[in-house]
Amino acid sequence: MLNVDPPNYYPIINKLFAARLAEALEALGIQLDSIEVRVVPEGRTLRLIFKLVISGMEGFVPIDVQETVQGILEKLADDATTTFGRLYSVRFEVEDFELVRAPQRNGWEANVKLIVNGPDEKLERLNRLGRGLVITLKEWGIAISALTVSMPLNGPGSLRIVIKAEAELSEAEKNELAERVRTKACSFMKTLFGSACPVQVRIIDPKDRTMKIVLREEERLEALVKELSNDEDIKRLLSLLGKSPPGL
């Protein structure tokens, strides 16, 4: 939802800021629930004051969110100045912005099980990609119960996504949804990693057993990692290698 004051600036803010801001945040796993923008004209400069209601900020500390949003808004203002503003001799400046955390949701998206596997240095970005896909699927009206995002620990980078839909789908519907998700995931990859990579998407529904196997394997892996992290011999070995396992 977008509110602009004065309202005659609505088309400009909607085209140059709102849609692009929502897309940029979505790629980071942050959902933009509503925007309020006050436009203060000063000569040929339009000073913008934003109030953003956002959700899905798990994994971010407050300062990260502030800096991320500030960087995006300033980039959008620069782009607006050098494109639209250049044609009309208008400059856009971000005067201030306020972030408000939306109330916690109780809908299906709050209960989606997100499983992420990959190299340690990429896990945070893969997690954001997964959250971005959960948000996207909600916007498309597709209820899901689980989503996995995985990338090989070694070798060429490739992305594998498995989604369990709540409702039964035909094969044609699964194929169509998989292609839409693949396209969206490639877009998120470019935002988060700087480039895209091959993406495989599989959609399953209550008729399939694959996700149950994936979930059981994930639980088994978590138990194994916990067991290894508590093994004194493993701790001593990793200490010799300069690593710091949990508990040391």
N, C-alpha and C positions, 0 to 999 in steps of 0.2 A: 504494500500500500504506500502510495506516494502523496504527500501533501506539500504544496509549494505556496509560499507567501512572499509577494503577491502572486495570485494564481495565473496572471498573464505570462509568467515565466515558466509555467508548467511544461509546455512542449520542449523548451530548450533543456531544462534539467532532466526531463524524462529521457530524451534522446542522447544527451552527451554524458550524463552521469549515472542515473538510476539503474538502467539495464546493465551497463558495463560494470558498475560497482557490484551488483548482485552476482554477476557471472564470475568476477575475479574472486570474491569471497567464497562462492560456492566451490571453486576449484581448490580452496584451502580447507574445505570442510566446515565453513562457517555459513550459516543461513541468515540472510537479511530479511527480517520479518516486516519492517516498515521503515520509511524514511520521511523525515520532515526537514524541509530546506527553507531557510529565510534568505531572501536575496536583497542585498543592500546596495543600490547603485550609487557610485561616487564618480561623477564624470563619466569617463569611458571604461571604468572598472566596475565589475560586478563582484561584490564581496559575498561569499557564501558561508552560511552558518548551518551546519548539519546536526540533526539528531537521529541516530541510527539505533534501531532495536534489533539485536542480533541474538542468535542462539547457536548451539553446536560448537562451543568453544573449548571442549575437552581437549587437553593436551597443550593448551596455550596458558601462559601466565599472563596476568593483566597487562604488563608492559609490552609483551609481544603483540597482543591484540591492538593496543594503542598505536604502536609503531607501524604495524602492518597496515592498518586502516589509514593512518596519516599518509603513508607512502603512496597508497593507491589513490586517495583523494587528490593529492598534489600532482600525481601523474595525470589523472583525468583532467584536472584544471589546466595543466600545461598543454595537453592535447587539444582541449577545447579552445584555448587561446590561439594555438598555431593553425587550427583548421577553421572552425566557425568564426572565431574571434578575428582572424586575419582578414576575413571577407568584410567584416563590419567594423573594424578598428575597435574591437572590444577585448578587454582583458578579464580573465576569470581568476579570482584568488580565493583560497580557502581561509576564511577569517577564523573559524573555530569549528570544533565538532564535539559531540557528546555521544558516548556509547552507553546503551542501556541493555542489560541482559534480560532477555525475555523469560517469562515464567517457565519453569520446567514442564515439558509436555508429558501427557499421559497416554498419547496415542500410540499406534503400532510402531512408529519410527523410534520411539524411546526404548522399545523392547527388541529391536533388531540386534542379532548377534553378529558382530563384525570381527572377522578373523583375518589377521594380517601376518604374512610370513615373508621374509626377505633379508637381504644383507643389513647388518646393524645400522650402517650409515644411511640407509634409505628407509628405515622403518617408519620414522615420523612422517615423511612425505607420503609414503604408501598409506599410512593410516588416514591422513588428510584426504587422499584421493578416495579411499573407501567411504569416508563420511560424506564427501561431495557426491558420490554416486547414490548413497542412501537418500540424501536431500533431493537429488534429481528424480529418483524413482517416486518419491512422495509427490513431487510436483506433477509427475506424469499420471498419478493416480494408481500406481502399481504397489500393492501391499506386499511386503516381503518379510520373512522371518529370520533370514540369515544371508550374509554376503561374505565371501572370502576373496582376498586379494593376495596373490603370491607372486614372488619373483625368485628365480634361481639364486642361490648363494654365490655360485661361481659361474663363469662362462658369460656368453652374450646375454644382454638384458632382454627379457621378454616378460610380459605380464599375463597372468592367468586369473580370470575372474569367474567365480561360480556364485549364482544367485538362486536362492530358493524362494519361489513365489508362494503366496498364501493360497491363491486360487489355482485350480487346474487350468492349464493352457493347452491349446492345440499346438502341433508341431510348427504350423505356419506362424502362430502368434509368438512362439518361443524364438523362432528364427528372426522375426521382425524386431522383437525386443532386444535380442542379442546384438543385432547390428546397430541399433540405436545406442545401446550401452557402449559398444566398442568405439563408436564415433565420439561419444562424450568422454570416454576414458582417454582416448588419444589427445583430445583437447586439454584435459586435465594434466596429462603427462607433459605436454609442451609447457604448461604454466609452471608446474612443480619441478620438473627436471631439465627444462630447457630444450628438450627434444622428445619426439615420440619413439615408441618401439613397437614391435609386433604385439598385438593384444588378442588373446583368445577369450571368448565369453561363452559360458554355458548357462542356460536357464533350466532349472528343474522345478518341479512342483510336487504336491503331496504324493503323486504316484511314484516318484523316484526315490531310490534309497541312497543315492550318492552322497547327499549332504549329511545323512546320518553317519556314514563312514568317515567323511571329512571331519565332522565334529568330534567323533570318538577319537580319531587320530590326533586332533589338536589337543584334546584333554590328556591323551596318553603322552604326547610330547611335553606338555606343561608339567606333568607328574615326573617325567624323566629329567627335565631340566632342574626341577626342585630337588630331586634326589641327588643329582650330580653336584649341585651347588652346596649341598650339605656334606659331601664326601671329603674327609680331611685330606686324603691322598691327592684328590683333584685340586684342592685348595693349595696344597704345597707345590704341586706341579705348576699351576698357573702363576703362583707367586714367583717361581724361578724364571718364568717367561716374561715377567714384568706386568702380568695382568692382575686385576683386583677383583676376584670373585666375590659374590655377596657374603657378607659376614666378616670380611677381612679388613 
